[in-house]
Amino acid sequence: MLRCITDDNKTLIATSCETETTRALSRAHKLFCPNCKNLVQYNKGRVKSSYFSHINLECQYIGSEPETQSHIKGKELLFNWLKKNILLLA
């Protein structure tokens, strides 16, 4: 999952959030699934892109399906392009 919410309802995007701050929030159990509101953890390694995953339970939300790494990368590229171009228009 690429998106989570914090205990104060702030949305975080795994591929563009600040690593150490997000790891601290994850260790403090302050990250939640935006769909089921269960705890999630922040995962960042050397091989895979950053992502959030459920700690204990799998989300029962039916609105999504597993994504390939290329699909995730495409969403990341699109997000960054939109972010850059929208900032230019603001």
Phi, psi and omega in degrees: 000136184266345186231143173217175174237152178270175179294343175257022174069022175274135179274134175242139175254123188303322185278352181229008179273162181285123189302305186294320178296317181291322176297320178296318177297321180296314179297329181274004180058050180240022177241137187224152175291131179291345182267305185257351178069013175279161180297141172232164176238155180270133180234125176214125180230194181269341184257305183274156172293158178297148179199168175249146177220152179294144180278307185248315187244148172279143180293137179271002180296128186262357187283009180215169177222165180303143181246146176282163178299324180291325176295315178299316179297319178298319177295322178296315179298317179296316178302312181295321178296313179297317180301315180295313184285328177290323177297325179292329181277339185286000000 
